[in-house]
Every structure is written in C-alpha cells, then in structure tokens.
C-alpha cells in the first residue's frame, strides 16, 4: 500500500469535504448570519442608545466595539458546527473514518484533515464578516490585516477542542451539553460589554481564562488598532489549546478505530 505525505493526506480529506459540502452551501449561511444579526440588532441598534464607548482609553462607537467580538464568534461558530455534529455523524453513523483507515490515511491524517476543515469553515465565515465590517467602516487600523489570520487561529483552537469533545459523545442527546457551553461563552466573553463591568476580580479572572474571550480580545485589538500584550497572551493561549486538542483527537481516534 502506497503512503501519503501529511500534506497530501490533509489535502485529500479537505478536497473530499469540499466536494461533499459544496452541494449544501446554504448550510454555511447559518454560522455567518447569527453574528451578523447580533451586530445589526445590538451593535448598531443598541449602539444608537449607547453612543460612544471606551476601549483601552480610546473612544470608539459601540458598534465598533461589538463587531470584532462577532468576528471572533463567526470563527467560533464555524469550527463548532463542523467539528461536533458533522464529525459525530461521520464517526458514529456513517463510519467514514473506518473507511478512510482502509486507505493509506492514518488517524493523525484524519485528525488534522477534519480540524483543518473546521478551521476553514470558521475562517470563511470570518472573512465574509470582515468584509461587512470593512464596508460599514468598522475597521480602524492596518493591524486589521492580521484579523483574518487571527480567526484562523481561533478556528483551529475550537475545531480541535470540539472534535476532541465529540469523540467522547455517545448519542445526539450529548449535544445539549455543547449548548450549555456555547451560549455562556458567547454572552459572557466581553462580547457586548467590557470585562471590567464584572467588577468582581474573581469573576473577571474566570472570564479572561475562557477561550472565546481570548479570541474576542485578539480580534478587537487588531481591528481597533489598540494592540497590547493581551493579544500575545491570546495567541499563545489559542495555539496551546489547539495543539492539545489535536493530540487528544489523535489518541481518541486510535482508541476508537484501531482497537
């Protein structure tokens, strides 16, 4: 049996996903439209009442404060959708990964390929959302050129962790647990108000330790141009999170498919 390089293997899995999902392109709209509606309703609608907002000492419109948080949420949504429901179906019902392992592909190839696809889906949402921000004048710095790579990093981290979590799921009822995590992360990661609003230092530290908060801070600092060490901390955090998730996925696929 011939072998594939890691690049060829990941490319084959990515191409397979592309040819499958291009027929269902309408499904891709869901992860993009949700944060867009939040931006219009809260960022712009409520922003008419709030007016300006202070971020790291800089006065910015409230919509400009919310928009980068929705950008991070776009990457989060895309990675979550593809690395949970789709992976679970392929693993438990379609038995797609068993079929893949009958080829020269390894469990490591499967893990990298699926995580990359979740990352690409999240990045596609973010790229479209970033264009909306640009068209609406919500991009205020050349640092925003790094916002798309930042969303790739967010997608990688969440795709890896959610796929790792999915390998432990037994039935579709387990997805209720994901909702219990998704909604609080979305609402309380400084998406609509600054972390300082929590007041209590312990609560603030907990929020700052959550992964979506790190993504929100990174995107917000890049699009507003107010870059601090918090961005560097976020990059390291998300890289470590993604690598650990990838390692867990690899070990879990070995345990589930090779034993």
Secondary structure, DSSP 4 states (H G I P E B T S, - for coil): -----HHHHHHHHHHHHHHHHGGGGGGGHHHHHHHHHHIIIIIIIIHHHH-EEEETTEEEEHHHHHHHHHHHHHHHHHHHHIIIIIHHIIIIIS-HHHHHTTTT--HHHHHHHHHHHHHHHHHHHHHHHHHHHHHTT---SGGGGGHHHHHHHHHHHHHHHHHHHHTT--SGGGHHHHHHHHHHHHHSSSSSS-GGGG--HHHHHHHHTSHHHHHHHHHHHHHHS---HHHHHHHHHHHHHHHHHHHHHHHHHHHHH--
